[in-house]
Amino acid sequence: MEGLPAAVAVGDTFTFSVTGELAVRDITHPVTFEVTINAESEERLSGLASATILRSDYGLTIPSVPNVADVSEQVRLELEFVGVEG
């Protein structure tokens, strides 16, 4: 993790990045997620982590079908989460 603050107060919103390995099918690549967290209370955090990957890096192809819009090579991954003490 990069950019994680040393201390956080209730009501604070902070951002940091998390780098790890993302596996899709049998293919694994390093990916960095940008994370934004809101400290809602002393017992609850909520946030969003997002990263953009390339379909081709994971061998994902989209069939070409007439009259269907083209699909981007870039895919945005988003994870919404809530952490509760307990």
C-alpha positions in Angstrom: 0.0 0.0 0.0 1.2 3.5 -0.9 -0.1 6.7 0.6 -1.9 5.3 3.6 -2.2 8.0 6.3 -0.8 7.4 9.8 -4.0 8.5 11.5 -7.6 9.1 10.4 -10.5 10.9 12.1 -14.2 10.2 11.8 -15.5 12.0 8.7 -12.2 11.9 6.9 -11.9 10.7 3.3 -8.5 9.5 2.2 -6.9 7.9 -0.8 -4.1 5.4 -1.3 -3.1 2.7 -3.8 -2.9 -1.0 -3.5 -0.8 -3.1 -5.9 -1.2 -6.9 -6.2 -1.7 -9.7 -8.7 -5.0 -10.0 -10.6 -5.8 -13.4 -12.0 -8.4 -13.8 -14.8 -8.7 -17.3 -16.0 -5.2 -18.7 -16.0 -3.5 -15.3 -16.6 -2.0 -13.1 -13.8 -0.7 -9.6 -14.1 0.2 -6.9 -11.5 -2.5 -4.3 -11.1 -2.7 -1.2 -9.0 -6.1 -0.2 -7.5 -6.7 3.4 -6.5 -8.7 3.3 -3.3 -10.8 6.1 -1.7 -12.1 5.4 1.8 -14.6 7.4 4.0 -14.3 6.9 7.8 -18.0 7.0 8.5 -17.7 6.3 12.2 -15.3 4.6 14.6 -16.8 1.2 13.6 -17.5 1.7 9.9 -15.5 2.5 6.7 -16.8 2.6 3.2 -15.0 3.0 0.0 -14.3 2.4 -3.7 -11.3 0.8 -5.3 -10.8 1.1 -9.1 -8.3 0.0 -11.7 -8.2 -0.1 -15.5 -6.9 -3.2 -17.3 -6.6 -4.2 -21.0 -8.8 -7.1 -22.2 -6.0 -8.4 -24.4 -3.6 -8.8 -21.3 -6.0 -11.5 -20.1 -6.8 -13.1 -23.4 -10.4 -11.7 -23.4 -11.9 -11.3 -26.8 -15.3 -9.9 -27.8 -16.9 -11.5 -30.8 -17.6 -9.2 -33.7 -21.3 -9.2 -34.2 -23.1 -7.0 -36.9 -25.1 -4.1 -35.5 -23.5 -4.3 -32.0 -21.5 -1.4 -30.6 -17.8 -1.9 -30.4 -16.4 -2.8 -26.9 -13.4 -0.9 -25.6 -10.0 -2.6 -25.1 -9.8 -0.9 -21.7 -11.9 -2.4 -18.9 -12.5 -0.4 -15.7 -12.8 -2.6 -12.6 -14.6 -1.1 -9.5 -15.1 -2.6 -6.1 -17.4 -0.9 -3.6 -16.9 -2.1 0.0 -17.9 -1.6 3.6 -15.8 -2.5 6.6 -17.5 -2.9 10.0 -15.8 -3.6 13.3 -17.0 -6.6 15.0 
